Amino acid sequence: MYKARVKKEKITVKIQTLQNRIEGNVYLLPNARITDMLNQEGSQFIPITDAKIYSLKSGSLVDEAEFVTINKNQVVLIVEKR
């Protein structure tokens, strides 16, 4: 079965959890907002590409990954990085 590919917009974000700050890219449908992604039913995780993970305590880089997912329940703050 063929599934059409949906074009998405790449948005660079900073996401804060209780222990870490993650900087990377999320992908939104055209004209969608970050809050739309957070409120989307059926998806508990946020996929992030080109992720850099920093410790909130020290500010130092903890890890880097081409792809990570984060549970939406762990998000304290998310902002678009300009």
C-alpha positions as CSV (number, residue, x, y, z in Angstrom):
1,M,0.0,0.0,0.0
2,Y,1.4,3.4,-1.0
3,K,1.3,6.2,1.6
4,A,1.8,9.7,0.3
5,R,4.6,11.6,1.9
6,V,3.6,14.7,3.8
7,K,5.8,17.7,3.5
8,K,6.7,19.2,6.9
9,E,8.4,22.3,8.1
10,K,11.7,22.0,10.0
11,I,11.7,24.1,13.2
12,T,14.7,24.4,15.5
13,V,13.7,24.3,19.2
14,K,15.0,24.3,22.7
15,I,13.2,21.8,25.0
16,Q,13.7,21.8,28.8
17,T,13.0,18.8,31.0
18,L,13.6,18.7,34.8
19,Q,17.2,17.6,34.2
20,N,18.2,18.5,30.6
21,R,18.0,21.0,27.8
22,I,17.7,19.6,24.4
23,E,18.3,21.6,21.2
24,G,17.4,20.2,17.9
25,N,14.8,20.1,15.1
26,V,11.2,19.1,15.1
27,Y,9.0,18.8,12.1
28,L,5.5,20.4,11.8
29,L,2.8,20.2,9.2
30,P,2.5,23.4,7.2
31,N,0.8,26.2,9.2
32,A,0.9,24.1,12.4
33,R,2.1,25.4,15.7
34,I,4.3,23.8,18.3
35,T,1.3,23.6,20.6
36,D,-0.5,21.6,17.9
37,M,2.2,19.0,18.0
38,L,2.1,18.8,21.8
39,N,-1.7,18.4,21.8
40,Q,-1.8,15.8,19.0
41,E,-3.7,12.7,20.1
42,G,-2.2,9.3,19.7
43,S,1.4,10.4,19.8
44,Q,3.1,10.4,23.2
45,F,6.6,11.2,22.0
46,I,8.3,14.2,20.2
47,P,10.8,13.1,17.5
48,I,13.9,15.3,17.4
49,T,16.7,15.3,14.9
50,D,20.3,16.7,15.2
51,A,19.8,16.7,19.0
52,K,22.3,18.1,21.5
53,I,21.5,17.3,25.1
54,Y,22.9,19.6,27.9
55,S,22.8,19.2,31.7
56,L,20.7,21.9,33.4
57,K,23.0,21.8,36.4
58,S,26.4,22.3,34.7
59,G,25.3,23.5,31.3
60,S,27.7,21.1,29.7
61,L,27.0,19.0,26.7
62,V,26.0,15.5,27.8
63,D,25.3,13.8,24.4
64,E,24.6,14.3,20.8
65,A,22.4,12.2,18.5
66,E,21.0,12.3,15.0
67,F,17.6,11.2,16.3
68,V,16.0,11.1,19.8
69,T,12.4,11.0,21.0
70,I,11.2,12.6,24.2
71,N,8.1,11.8,26.2
72,K,5.7,14.8,26.1
73,N,5.1,14.3,29.8
74,Q,8.7,15.2,30.5
75,V,8.6,18.6,28.7
76,V,8.7,21.6,31.1
77,L,9.3,24.2,28.4
78,I,9.7,24.3,24.6
79,V,10.6,27.4,22.6
80,E,11.4,28.0,19.0
81,K,15.1,28.8,18.6
82,R,15.8,31.7,16.2
